[in-house]
């Protein structure tokens, strides 16, 4: 079992703001992906990079998850 991450207030704020920008159903996967990219006591730069890399991947998932709109004929 992995140990919980030790994030500073600033790091947690960065992760929280990024997650809040996502639909509720996408947040769990986003947070798990960010956590997978981090070591036990990550630096500010490592947290920012993990958030950015993960956030860059999210639109692909969101587009796949959105219902398809029917075209008007």
Z-matrix of the N, CA and C atoms (Angstrom, degrees):
N
C 1 1.456
C 2 1.533 1 108.90
N 3 1.323 2 116.21 1 132.35
C 4 1.458 3 120.92 2 -179.49
C 5 1.521 4 110.64 3 -76.62
N 6 1.325 5 114.25 4 147.86
C 7 1.458 6 120.14 5 175.69
C 8 1.528 7 109.76 6 -76.05
N 9 1.322 8 117.43 7 151.94
C 10 1.467 9 119.75 8 176.06
C 11 1.526 10 110.17 9 -63.68
N 12 1.306 11 116.13 10 151.07
C 13 1.459 12 120.60 11 176.25
C 14 1.525 13 109.98 12 -73.40
N 15 1.311 14 115.11 13 144.04
C 16 1.461 15 120.82 14 175.12
C 17 1.523 16 107.62 15 -102.97
N 18 1.330 17 116.95 16 100.27
C 19 1.458 18 121.68 17 -179.23
C 20 1.524 19 110.27 18 -107.48
N 21 1.328 20 115.93 19 142.53
C 22 1.465 21 120.31 20 174.43
C 23 1.530 22 108.37 21 -73.72
N 24 1.324 23 115.90 22 169.94
C 25 1.468 24 120.00 23 177.60
C 26 1.527 25 110.59 24 -59.49
N 27 1.327 26 116.57 25 -41.86
C 28 1.468 27 121.18 26 179.46
C 29 1.535 28 110.68 27 -62.88
N 30 1.313 29 117.21 28 -45.38
C 31 1.470 30 121.42 29 179.99
C 32 1.522 31 110.77 30 -63.67
N 33 1.316 32 116.50 31 -43.62
C 34 1.466 33 120.38 32 -179.97
C 35 1.522 34 110.25 33 -64.33
N 36 1.316 35 117.33 34 -37.60
C 37 1.456 36 121.73 35 178.13
C 38 1.526 37 110.86 36 -62.72
N 39 1.318 38 116.61 37 -41.93
C 40 1.462 39 121.26 38 178.62
C 41 1.535 40 110.77 39 -61.83
N 42 1.317 41 116.56 40 -46.62
C 43 1.467 42 121.27 41 179.94
C 44 1.530 43 110.16 42 -65.46
N 45 1.324 44 116.30 43 -43.07
C 46 1.475 45 120.95 44 -178.86
C 47 1.529 46 111.31 45 -62.65
N 48 1.343 47 117.43 46 -44.56
C 49 1.475 48 120.71 47 179.59
C 50 1.523 49 111.38 48 -63.46
N 51 1.325 50 116.71 49 -41.02
C 52 1.466 51 119.75 50 179.57
C 53 1.527 52 110.23 51 -65.15
N 54 1.322 53 116.75 52 -44.68
C 55 1.467 54 120.53 53 -179.28
C 56 1.530 55 111.23 54 -65.19
N 57 1.318 56 117.05 55 -36.09
C 58 1.471 57 120.71 56 -179.00
C 59 1.522 58 111.98 57 -65.20
N 60 1.323 59 117.21 58 -23.29
C 61 1.467 60 120.86 59 180.00
C 62 1.530 61 112.16 60 -77.72
N 63 1.322 62 116.80 61 -8.17
C 64 1.463 63 121.35 62 -177.39
C 65 1.520 64 111.30 63 -99.24
N 66 1.320 65 116.82 64 157.30
C 67 1.467 66 119.07 65 171.74
C 68 1.537 67 108.99 66 -61.60
N 69 1.304 68 116.55 67 148.82
C 70 1.464 69 121.31 68 -176.61
C 71 1.528 70 112.06 69 -52.31
N 72 1.328 71 117.52 70 -41.22
C 73 1.462 72 120.13 71 -176.46
C 74 1.523 73 113.15 72 -71.40
N 75 1.322 74 119.12 73 -10.58
C 76 1.467 75 122.02 74 178.98
C 77 1.524 76 112.29 75 -99.85
N 78 1.314 77 117.94 76 -9.73
C 79 1.465 78 121.09 77 -173.38
C 80 1.518 79 113.54 78 -69.24
N 81 1.310 80 117.86 79 -41.83
C 82 1.466 81 120.30 80 -177.34
C 83 1.528 82 110.94 81 -59.79
N 84 1.316 83 116.83 82 -49.14
C 85 1.460 84 120.34 83 178.97
C 86 1.513 85 112.00 84 -62.55
N 87 1.336 86 116.85 85 -38.70
C 88 1.457 87 121.58 86 177.98
C 89 1.525 88 110.35 87 -61.31
N 90 1.331 89 116.60 88 -49.38
C 91 1.467 90 120.49 89 -178.65
C 92 1.525 91 111.92 90 -64.45
N 93 1.318 92 117.37 91 -38.85
C 94 1.464 93 120.13 92 177.83
C 95 1.522 94 111.03 93 -65.15
N 96 1.319 95 116.64 94 -40.20
C 97 1.464 96 120.33 95 179.77
C 98 1.526 97 110.67 96 -66.83
N 99 1.325 98 117.55 97 -42.58
C 100 1.471 99 120.52 98 176.70
C 101 1.532 100 109.38 99 -59.99
N 102 1.319 101 117.67 100 -47.18
C 103 1.466 102 121.23 101 -178.78
C 104 1.527 103 111.82 102 -60.69
N 105 1.334 104 117.30 103 -38.66
C 106 1.468 105 120.61 104 179.27
C 107 1.520 106 111.93 105 -62.69
N 108 1.308 107 117.12 106 -28.59
C 109 1.464 108 121.57 107 -177.32
C 110 1.528 109 113.34 108 -84.10
N 111 1.318 110 117.67 109 -7.12
C 112 1.463 111 121.08 110 -174.34
C 113 1.523 112 112.58 111 -110.47
N 114 1.334 113 114.99 112 150.96
C 115 1.462 114 121.77 113 173.44
C 116 1.533 115 108.59 114 -86.09
N 117 1.320 116 117.38 115 -176.62
C 118 1.467 117 121.45 116 -176.27
C 119 1.523 118 113.88 117 -60.34
N 120 1.328 119 118.63 118 -42.26
C 121 1.460 120 122.28 119 -179.14
C 122 1.525 121 109.18 120 -130.00
N 123 1.324 122 117.21 121 78.42
C 124 1.466 123 121.38 122 -173.86
C 125 1.525 124 113.41 123 -74.29
N 126 1.315 125 115.30 124 154.00
C 127 1.467 126 121.35 125 174.78
C 128 1.528 127 109.12 126 -78.30
N 129 1.334 128 116.02 127 167.59
C 130 1.466 129 120.72 128 176.45
C 131 1.527 130 110.49 129 -59.41
N 132 1.326 131 116.02 130 -40.91
C 133 1.467 132 120.38 131 -179.59
C 134 1.522 133 111.19 132 -64.67
N 135 1.326 134 117.36 133 -39.14
C 136 1.471 135 120.88 134 179.82
C 137 1.522 136 110.69 135 -66.22
N 138 1.329 137 117.02 136 -39.61
C 139 1.473 138 120.70 137 179.05
C 140 1.523 139 109.60 138 -66.24
N 141 1.326 140 117.07 139 -45.78
C 142 1.461 141 120.39 140 179.49
C 143 1.526 142 110.76 141 -60.97
N 144 1.323 143 117.44 142 -42.09
C 145 1.456 144 120.55 143 179.56
C 146 1.530 145 111.07 144 -65.62
N 147 1.319 146 117.35 145 -43.25
C 148 1.467 147 120.83 146 179.24
C 149 1.524 148 111.06 147 -61.78
N 150 1.328 149 116.74 148 -42.62
C 151 1.462 150 121.03 149 178.55
C 152 1.527 151 110.05 150 -63.93
N 153 1.329 152 116.92 151 -46.91
C 154 1.464 153 120.25 152 -177.97
C 155 1.516 154 112.60 153 -64.72
N 156 1.312 155 117.60 154 -44.71
C 157 1.465 156 120.65 155 179.93
C 158 1.528 157 110.33 156 -63.62
N 159 1.317 158 116.10 157 -44.35
C 160 1.466 159 120.05 158 -179.66
C 161 1.518 160 110.76 159 -67.67
N 162 1.330 161 117.11 160 -43.12
C 163 1.464 162 120.86 161 -179.43
C 164 1.527 163 110.99 162 -63.39
N 165 1.331 164 116.73 163 -35.13
C 166 1.461 165 120.09 164 177.52
C 167 1.523 166 112.07 165 -63.61
N 168 1.316 167 117.48 166 -26.57
C 169 1.463 168 121.73 167 179.94
C 170 1.524 169 112.32 168 -83.25
N 171 1.311 170 118.19 169 -21.19
C 172 1.461 171 122.42 170 -173.01
C 173 1.522 172 114.23 171 -61.32
N 174 1.342 173 121.30 172 -44.56
C 175 1.468 174 119.06 173 -177.28
C 176 1.521 175 113.78 174 -55.57
N 177 1.311 176 117.74 175 -32.31
C 178 1.462 177 120.11 176 177.01
C 179 1.520 178 109.46 177 -62.02
N 180 1.330 179 115.50 178 -44.72
C 181 1.461 180 119.45 179 179.44
C 182 1.516 181 110.82 180 -67.33
N 183 1.334 182 117.62 181 -40.14
C 184 1.456 183 120.40 182 -178.87
C 185 1.514 184 111.28 183 -66.02
N 186 1.319 185 117.51 184 -42.25
C 187 1.464 186 119.99 185 178.64
C 188 1.517 187 111.00 186 -62.93
N 189 1.318 188 116.93 187 -37.30
C 190 1.458 189 119.91 188 178.75
C 191 1.531 190 110.84 189 -70.31
N 192 1.338 191 116.68 190 -29.70
C 193 1.446 192 120.13 191 -176.01
C 194 1.530 193 113.55 192 -86.43
N 195 1.322 194 117.02 193 -18.77
C 196 1.458 195 119.51 194 -177.98
C 197 1.528 196 110.93 195 -70.93
N 198 1.320 197 116.32 196 141.58
C 199 1.464 198 118.25 197 176.42
C 200 1.519 199 110.51 198 -66.31
N 201 1.282 200 116.06 199 142.95
C 202 1.466 201 121.20 200 179.71
C 203 1.517 202 109.30 201 -76.21
N 204 1.329 203 115.93 202 132.51
C 205 1.465 204 121.36 203 177.92
C 206 1.522 205 108.47 204 -85.97
N 207 1.297 206 114.55 205 138.19
C 208 1.461 207 119.22 206 177.66
C 209 1.509 208 108.83 207 -79.46
N 210 1.311 209 116.15 208 140.13
C 211 1.464 210 121.15 209 178.71
C 212 1.525 211 109.22 210 -79.28
N 213 1.324 212 114.70 211 139.45
C 214 1.459 213 120.33 212 177.63
C 215 1.531 214 108.42 213 -74.44
N 216 1.314 215 115.48 214 137.24
C 217 1.480 216 119.25 215 179.40
C 218 1.489 217 112.17 216 -105.25
